[in-house]
Amino acid sequence: MKLFKLKTTTSFMAILAAWSFHPAPLSASDAITPYKESGKSGQFNYAVYNNRWLGVELRANDDKHLTRVAITGVLPGAKGKIVIPSSIGGHEVYGIDESALVSCREVTDIVIPKTLRFLRPGTLNRCQGLENITVADDHPDFASMDGVMFDKQKTKLLALGAGREGHYEVPVTTTSIGPYAFSLCILLKSVAVPKGVTDIGGRTGGAFQGCSNLESIVIPETVTNIGQKSFQDCSSLKEAAIPPKVTEIPFGLFWKCGKLTKLTLPDGITSIGNYAFADCTRMTLQGFPKSLTKVGSYAFKNCTALKGLTVPNSVITIEKGAFSGCDVKLPKIGDA
């Protein structure tokens, strides 16, 4: 999905409202309409958009200050550090297209100006060599600490560069981890999340999606929510424990974690979403929580190591294919 190249204003506004991790009241969905021109400047491709929200009767060509720029790509050959400009041709640089950094395999550092206030979650993670993110000190919404991007208060971790290797310890001041914050960090081996963090991935999820070499993660008991698909395709993850304050397992949480062998589900879990553990072929459980009432479609599809377990009578809804490929005893609640 091309964030800044959509031609339909209504759908564009809806998508931005749902996906931006902009923490301030101002919404980019009101600020950007289909672009009026595009071009190249220095290392970057860009597109210029009209700020309709500043004055309904005014047009982009009436005043340069009524337009903003989105970076839509980085030209071939970019290496090392790149600095996103605060303006191009007199137009304020306000956002980065979701796919703008895909080709930046040799870029290791990126500098974010104070004007850049819209980034779809996961945009920076597409720069596979990125090790350090530096945010302007006077940025109104974002900040950086040790090369990692946070909100201004430095309590919500927004993006870790996909080029980071080995082990990472989330700072103790962190209270939440944003959607796709660690996604595609394929060189990470382990992550420690400190006590005090209550949310991983929000509603959007995808926090660690695609971290294919992640072997272990410590999730503290303070966590109350883990967003959908937050560990999908973490194909090297071996063990995980769901914190006791989490009551719902969302869609695709551990989907395709083929090396996951041990999982702990605490009492208090009431529902398990669609594809939550699908294709976790080595995963074992000591048992299902007695609090469980619903199991979604294909939740345990192809979990062939699940044998000899009994699904508790507390479960009143088992959706299509929930235990396909598993050897478990189901309660008598229909044809599931």
MARTOR-838832 format. One record per residue (C-alpha): residue in one letter; x, y, z. Coordinates in nm, 2 decimals. Layout:
BEGIN
+------+--------+--------+--------+
| type |     xx |     yy |     zz |
+------+--------+--------+--------+
|    A |      X |      Y |      Z |
...
+------+--------+--------+--------+
This chain:
BEGIN
+------+--------+--------+--------+
| type |     xx |     yy |     zz |
+------+--------+--------+--------+
|    M |   0.00 |   0.00 |   0.00 |
|    K |   0.15 |   0.33 |  -0.11 |
|    L |   0.09 |   0.58 |   0.16 |
|    F |   0.15 |   0.91 |  -0.03 |
|    K |   0.04 |   0.81 |  -0.37 |
|    L |  -0.32 |   0.73 |  -0.33 |
|    K |  -0.56 |   0.92 |  -0.55 |
|    T |  -0.88 |   0.90 |  -0.35 |
|    T |  -0.89 |   1.16 |  -0.07 |
|    T |  -1.15 |   0.98 |   0.14 |
|    S |  -0.97 |   0.65 |   0.16 |
|    F |  -0.64 |   0.82 |   0.21 |
|    M |  -0.77 |   1.01 |   0.51 |
|    A |  -0.92 |   0.69 |   0.66 |
|    I |  -0.59 |   0.50 |   0.62 |
|    L |  -0.38 |   0.77 |   0.77 |
|    A |  -0.61 |   0.81 |   1.07 |
|    A |  -0.58 |   0.44 |   1.14 |
|    W |  -0.20 |   0.39 |   1.09 |
|    S |  -0.01 |   0.71 |   1.19 |
|    F |   0.19 |   0.69 |   1.51 |
|    H |   0.17 |   1.07 |   1.53 |
|    P |   0.10 |   1.13 |   1.90 |
|    A |  -0.02 |   1.48 |   1.87 |
|    P |  -0.38 |   1.60 |   1.81 |
|    L |  -0.30 |   1.73 |   1.46 |
|    S |  -0.37 |   1.45 |   1.21 |
|    A |  -0.19 |   1.41 |   0.88 |
|    S |  -0.51 |   1.28 |   0.74 |
|    D |  -0.64 |   1.63 |   0.73 |
|    A |  -0.31 |   1.78 |   0.62 |
|    I |  -0.22 |   1.59 |   0.30 |
|    T |  -0.43 |   1.55 |  -0.02 |
|    P |  -0.32 |   1.40 |  -0.35 |
|    Y |   0.01 |   1.54 |  -0.47 |
|    K |   0.04 |   1.83 |  -0.72 |
|    E |   0.39 |   1.76 |  -0.83 |
|    S |   0.69 |   1.53 |  -0.78 |
|    G |   1.07 |   1.54 |  -0.84 |
|    K |   1.42 |   1.47 |  -0.72 |
|    S |   1.63 |   1.67 |  -0.47 |
|    G |   1.97 |   1.55 |  -0.36 |
|    Q |   1.94 |   1.19 |  -0.25 |
|    F |   1.57 |   1.19 |  -0.24 |
|    N |   1.26 |   1.15 |  -0.46 |
|    Y |   0.97 |   1.35 |  -0.33 |
|    A |   0.61 |   1.45 |  -0.39 |
|    V |   0.43 |   1.78 |  -0.30 |
|    Y |   0.09 |   1.78 |  -0.14 |
|    N |  -0.17 |   2.05 |  -0.08 |
|    N |  -0.26 |   2.14 |   0.28 |
|    R |  -0.64 |   2.17 |   0.23 |
|    W |  -0.70 |   2.19 |   0.61 |
|    L |  -0.53 |   2.53 |   0.63 |
|    G |  -0.80 |   2.69 |   0.42 |
|    V |  -1.07 |   2.52 |   0.22 |
|    E |  -1.09 |   2.80 |  -0.04 |
|    L |  -0.71 |   2.82 |  -0.09 |
|    R |  -0.52 |   2.61 |  -0.35 |
|    A |  -0.16 |   2.48 |  -0.34 |
|    N |  -0.04 |   2.72 |  -0.60 |
|    D |  -0.16 |   3.03 |  -0.40 |
|    D |   0.11 |   3.00 |  -0.14 |
|    K |   0.41 |   2.77 |  -0.10 |
|    H |   0.34 |   2.75 |   0.28 |
|    L |   0.02 |   2.57 |   0.20 |
|    T |   0.20 |   2.27 |   0.07 |
|    R |   0.41 |   1.99 |   0.23 |
|    V |   0.65 |   1.73 |   0.10 |
|    A |   0.66 |   1.36 |   0.14 |
|    I |   0.98 |   1.17 |   0.08 |
|    T |   0.89 |   0.89 |  -0.17 |
|    G |   1.22 |   0.73 |  -0.23 |
|    V |   1.60 |   0.74 |  -0.18 |
|    L |   1.81 |   0.74 |  -0.49 |
|    P |   2.05 |   0.45 |  -0.56 |
|    G |   2.40 |   0.46 |  -0.40 |
|    A |   2.29 |   0.61 |  -0.07 |
|    K |   2.53 |   0.48 |   0.20 |
|    G |   2.61 |   0.55 |   0.57 |
|    K |   2.42 |   0.85 |   0.71 |
|    I |   2.13 |   1.02 |   0.53 |
|    V |   1.98 |   1.34 |   0.66 |
|    I |   1.61 |   1.40 |   0.58 |
|    P |   1.59 |   1.77 |   0.48 |
|    S |   1.34 |   1.99 |   0.67 |
|    S |   1.23 |   2.15 |   0.34 |
|    I |   1.25 |   2.10 |  -0.04 |
|    G |   1.19 |   2.39 |  -0.27 |
|    G |   1.05 |   2.59 |   0.01 |
|    H |   0.80 |   2.32 |   0.10 |
|    E |   0.81 |   2.17 |   0.45 |
|    V |   0.91 |   1.80 |   0.46 |
|    Y |   0.63 |   1.64 |   0.66 |
|    G |   0.63 |   1.26 |   0.59 |
|    I |   0.80 |   0.96 |   0.45 |
|    D |   0.63 |   0.71 |   0.22 |
|    E |   0.59 |   0.36 |   0.36 |
|    S |   0.82 |   0.21 |   0.09 |
|    A |   1.06 |   0.50 |   0.05 |
|    L |   1.35 |   0.33 |   0.24 |
|    V |   1.31 |  -0.03 |   0.09 |
|    S |   1.62 |   0.01 |  -0.13 |
|    C |   1.85 |   0.16 |   0.15 |
|    R |   2.04 |  -0.15 |   0.23 |
|    E |   2.37 |   0.03 |   0.29 |
|    V |   2.22 |   0.32 |   0.49 |
|    T |   2.32 |   0.28 |   0.86 |
|    D |   2.20 |   0.62 |   1.01 |
|    I |   1.91 |   0.84 |   0.95 |
|    V |   1.84 |   1.19 |   1.08 |
|    I |   1.48 |   1.31 |   1.13 |
|    P |   1.41 |   1.68 |   1.12 |
|    K |   1.16 |   1.85 |   1.35 |
|    T |   0.92 |   1.91 |   1.05 |
|    L |   0.88 |   1.54 |   0.98 |
|    R |   0.57 |   1.45 |   1.18 |
|    F |   0.41 |   1.16 |   0.99 |
|    L |   0.55 |   0.81 |   0.97 |
|    R |   0.35 |   0.50 |   0.93 |
|    P |   0.46 |   0.23 |   1.18 |
|    G |   0.73 |   0.01 |   1.03 |
|    T |   0.84 |   0.26 |   0.77 |
|    L |   1.19 |   0.30 |   0.91 |
|    N |   1.23 |  -0.08 |   0.97 |
|    R |   1.22 |  -0.13 |   0.59 |
|    C |   1.57 |   0.01 |   0.58 |
|    Q |   1.74 |  -0.32 |   0.64 |
|    G |   2.09 |  -0.18 |   0.73 |
|    L |   1.96 |   0.09 |   0.97 |
|    E |   2.14 |   0.10 |   1.30 |
|    N |   2.08 |   0.44 |   1.44 |
|    I |   1.79 |   0.69 |   1.43 |
|    T |   1.85 |   1.04 |   1.54 |
|    V |   1.56 |   1.28 |   1.59 |
|    A |   1.61 |   1.66 |   1.61 |
|    D |   1.62 |   1.78 |   1.97 |
|    D |   1.34 |   2.03 |   1.91 |
|    H |   1.10 |   1.79 |   1.74 |
|    P |   0.76 |   1.84 |   1.89 |
|    D |   0.65 |   1.48 |   1.89 |
|    F |   0.94 |   1.24 |   1.87 |
|    A |   1.28 |   1.18 |   2.04 |
|    S |   1.57 |   0.95 |   2.01 |
|    M |   1.77 |   0.77 |   2.28 |
|    D |   2.08 |   0.56 |   2.20 |
|    G |   1.98 |   0.55 |   1.83 |
|    V |   1.63 |   0.43 |   1.89 |
|    M |   1.31 |   0.64 |   1.82 |
|    F |   1.06 |   0.72 |   2.10 |
|    D |   0.78 |   0.95 |   2.15 |
|    K |   0.87 |   1.29 |   2.30 |
|    Q |   0.83 |   1.17 |   2.66 |
|    K |   1.06 |   0.87 |   2.58 |
|    T |   0.80 |   0.63 |   2.73 |
|    K |   0.68 |   0.47 |   2.40 |
|    L |   0.94 |   0.29 |   2.18 |
|    L |   0.84 |   0.36 |   1.82 |
|    A |   1.13 |   0.22 |   1.61 |
|    L |   1.45 |   0.02 |   1.64 |
|    G |   1.67 |   0.01 |   1.33 |
|    A |   1.65 |  -0.32 |   1.15 |
|    G |   2.03 |  -0.33 |   1.13 |
|    R |   2.06 |  -0.38 |   1.51 |
|    E |   2.23 |  -0.71 |   1.60 |
|    G |   2.24 |  -0.94 |   1.90 |
|    H |   2.07 |  -0.84 |   2.22 |
|    Y |   1.86 |  -0.53 |   2.30 |
|    E |   1.74 |  -0.42 |   2.64 |
|    V |   1.44 |  -0.19 |   2.63 |
|    P |   1.50 |   0.12 |   2.85 |
|    V |   1.35 |   0.10 |   3.20 |
|    T |   1.16 |   0.42 |   3.14 |
|    T |   0.95 |   0.26 |   2.86 |
|    T |   0.58 |   0.19 |   2.93 |
|    S |   0.48 |   0.07 |   2.58 |
|    I |   0.61 |  -0.06 |   2.26 |
|    G |   0.45 |   0.07 |   1.94 |
|    P |   0.31 |  -0.11 |   1.64 |
|    Y |   0.59 |  -0.27 |   1.42 |
|    A |   0.85 |  -0.11 |   1.64 |
|    F |   1.09 |  -0.41 |   1.61 |
|    S |   0.95 |  -0.56 |   1.28 |
|    L |   1.20 |  -0.70 |   1.03 |
|    C |   1.49 |  -0.67 |   1.28 |
|    I |   1.63 |  -1.00 |   1.14 |
|    L |   1.96 |  -0.97 |   1.32 |
|    L |   1.82 |  -0.95 |   1.67 |
|    K |   1.87 |  -1.26 |   1.88 |
|    S |   1.71 |  -1.16 |   2.21 |
|    V |   1.52 |  -0.87 |   2.37 |
|    A |   1.45 |  -0.79 |   2.73 |
|    V |   1.13 |  -0.59 |   2.81 |
|    P |   1.14 |  -0.43 |   3.15 |
|    K |   0.88 |  -0.43 |   3.43 |
|    G |   0.66 |  -0.13 |   3.38 |
|    V |   0.58 |  -0.19 |   3.01 |
|    T |   0.20 |  -0.25 |   2.99 |
|    D |   0.14 |  -0.27 |   2.61 |
|    I |   0.32 |  -0.43 |   2.32 |
|    G |   0.20 |  -0.34 |   1.97 |
|    G |  -0.12 |  -0.16 |   2.07 |
|    R |  -0.43 |  -0.26 |   1.86 |
|    T |  -0.24 |  -0.26 |   1.53 |
|    G |   0.03 |  -0.51 |   1.66 |
|    G |   0.32 |  -0.65 |   1.46 |
|    A |   0.57 |  -0.53 |   1.72 |
|    F |   0.82 |  -0.81 |   1.65 |
|    Q |   0.68 |  -0.94 |   1.33 |
|    G |   0.94 |  -1.09 |   1.10 |
|    C |   1.22 |  -1.10 |   1.35 |
|    S |   1.33 |  -1.43 |   1.20 |
|    N |   1.64 |  -1.48 |   1.42 |
|    L |   1.48 |  -1.38 |   1.75 |
|    E |   1.54 |  -1.68 |   1.99 |
|    S |   1.42 |  -1.54 |   2.32 |
|    I |   1.22 |  -1.25 |   2.47 |
|    V |   1.14 |  -1.17 |   2.83 |
|    I |   0.79 |  -1.03 |   2.86 |
|    P |   0.72 |  -0.89 |   3.21 |
|    E |   0.41 |  -0.96 |   3.42 |
|    T |   0.31 |  -0.59 |   3.39 |
|    V |   0.20 |  -0.63 |   3.03 |
|    T |  -0.18 |  -0.63 |   2.98 |
|    N |  -0.20 |  -0.62 |   2.60 |
|    I |  -0.01 |  -0.78 |   2.31 |
|    G |  -0.13 |  -0.67 |   1.97 |
|    Q |  -0.21 |  -0.90 |   1.68 |
|    K |   0.07 |  -1.07 |   1.48 |
|    S |   0.33 |  -0.92 |   1.72 |
|    F |   0.54 |  -1.24 |   1.69 |
|    Q |   0.43 |  -1.37 |   1.35 |
|    D |   0.72 |  -1.52 |   1.15 |
|    C |   0.96 |  -1.52 |   1.45 |
|    S |   1.07 |  -1.85 |   1.31 |
|    S |   1.36 |  -1.90 |   1.56 |
|    L |   1.17 |  -1.82 |   1.88 |
|    K |   1.19 |  -2.12 |   2.11 |
|    E |   1.00 |  -2.03 |   2.42 |
|    A |   0.74 |  -1.78 |   2.53 |
|    A |   0.52 |  -1.71 |   2.83 |
|    I |   0.20 |  -1.50 |   2.82 |
|    P |   0.18 |  -1.26 |   3.12 |
|    P |  -0.10 |  -1.33 |   3.36 |
|    K |  -0.28 |  -1.00 |   3.31 |
|    V |  -0.33 |  -1.07 |   2.94 |
|    T |  -0.69 |  -1.20 |   2.89 |
|    E |  -0.71 |  -1.23 |   2.51 |
|    I |  -0.47 |  -1.39 |   2.25 |
|    P |  -0.52 |  -1.19 |   1.93 |
|    F |  -0.51 |  -1.28 |   1.57 |
|    G |  -0.19 |  -1.45 |   1.44 |
|    L |   0.01 |  -1.37 |   1.76 |
|    F |   0.26 |  -1.66 |   1.71 |
|    W |   0.16 |  -1.76 |   1.36 |
|    K |   0.44 |  -1.95 |   1.18 |
|    C |   0.68 |  -1.97 |   1.48 |
|    G |   0.80 |  -2.31 |   1.37 |
|    K |   1.07 |  -2.36 |   1.64 |
|    L |   0.84 |  -2.25 |   1.93 |
|    T |   0.85 |  -2.56 |   2.15 |
|    K |   0.72 |  -2.44 |   2.49 |
|    L |   0.44 |  -2.19 |   2.56 |
|    T |   0.27 |  -2.10 |   2.88 |
|    L |  -0.09 |  -1.98 |   2.88 |
|    P |  -0.20 |  -1.84 |   3.22 |
|    D |  -0.54 |  -1.88 |   3.38 |
|    G |  -0.74 |  -1.58 |   3.29 |
|    I |  -0.72 |  -1.62 |   2.91 |
|    T |  -1.08 |  -1.61 |   2.78 |
|    S |  -1.03 |  -1.62 |   2.40 |
|    I |  -0.77 |  -1.72 |   2.15 |
|    G |  -0.79 |  -1.55 |   1.81 |
|    N |  -0.78 |  -1.67 |   1.46 |
|    Y |  -0.45 |  -1.83 |   1.35 |
|    A |  -0.30 |  -1.73 |   1.69 |
|    F |  -0.07 |  -2.04 |   1.70 |
|    A |  -0.12 |  -2.17 |   1.35 |
|    D |   0.18 |  -2.37 |   1.20 |
|    C |   0.36 |  -2.38 |   1.54 |
|    T |   0.44 |  -2.75 |   1.46 |
|    R |   0.66 |  -2.81 |   1.76 |
|    M |   0.47 |  -2.62 |   2.03 |
|    T |   0.36 |  -2.80 |   2.34 |
|    L |   0.13 |  -2.69 |   2.62 |
|    Q |   0.08 |  -2.82 |   2.97 |
|    G |  -0.29 |  -2.76 |   2.93 |
|    F |  -0.56 |  -2.51 |   2.83 |
|    P |  -0.67 |  -2.24 |   3.08 |
|    K |  -1.00 |  -2.32 |   3.26 |
|    S |  -1.11 |  -1.96 |   3.19 |
|    L |  -1.10 |  -2.02 |   2.81 |
|    T |  -1.44 |  -1.97 |   2.64 |
|    K |  -1.36 |  -1.92 |   2.27 |
|    V |  -1.11 |  -2.05 |   2.02 |
|    G |  -1.09 |  -1.88 |   1.68 |
|    S |  -1.06 |  -2.02 |   1.33 |
|    Y |  -0.74 |  -2.22 |   1.27 |
|    A |  -0.60 |  -2.10 |   1.60 |
|    F |  -0.40 |  -2.42 |   1.65 |
|    K |  -0.39 |  -2.53 |   1.28 |
|    N |  -0.10 |  -2.78 |   1.22 |
|    C |   0.01 |  -2.77 |   1.59 |
|    T |   0.10 |  -3.14 |   1.55 |
|    A |   0.29 |  -3.16 |   1.88 |
|    L |  -0.03 |  -3.10 |   2.07 |
|    K |  -0.13 |  -3.44 |   2.18 |
|    G |  -0.34 |  -3.59 |   2.46 |
|    L |  -0.48 |  -3.26 |   2.58 |
|    T |  -0.85 |  -3.20 |   2.67 |
|    V |  -1.01 |  -2.87 |   2.58 |
|    P |  -1.21 |  -2.76 |   2.89 |
|    N |  -1.58 |  -2.75 |   2.91 |
|    S |  -1.57 |  -2.38 |   2.97 |
|    V |  -1.51 |  -2.34 |   2.60 |
|    I |  -1.85 |  -2.26 |   2.43 |
|    T |  -1.72 |  -2.15 |   2.09 |
|    I |  -1.48 |  -2.34 |   1.87 |
|    E |  -1.46 |  -2.19 |   1.52 |
|    K |  -1.37 |  -2.36 |   1.19 |
|    G |  -1.05 |  -2.56 |   1.18 |
|    A |  -0.94 |  -2.44 |   1.52 |
|    F |  -0.76 |  -2.77 |   1.60 |
|    S |  -0.71 |  -2.91 |   1.25 |
|    G |  -0.40 |  -3.13 |   1.26 |
|    C |  -0.41 |  -3.16 |   1.64 |
|    D |  -0.48 |  -3.47 |   1.86 |
|    V |  -0.69 |  -3.31 |   2.13 |
|    K |  -1.01 |  -3.40 |   2.29 |
|    L |  -1.29 |  -3.15 |   2.24 |
|    P |  -1.59 |  -3.07 |   2.45 |
|    K |  -1.94 |  -3.15 |   2.30 |
|    I |  -2.05 |  -2.82 |   2.17 |
|    G |  -2.14 |  -2.90 |   1.81 |
|    D |  -1.95 |  -3.00 |   1.50 |
|    A |  -1.62 |  -2.80 |   1.57 |
+------+--------+--------+--------+
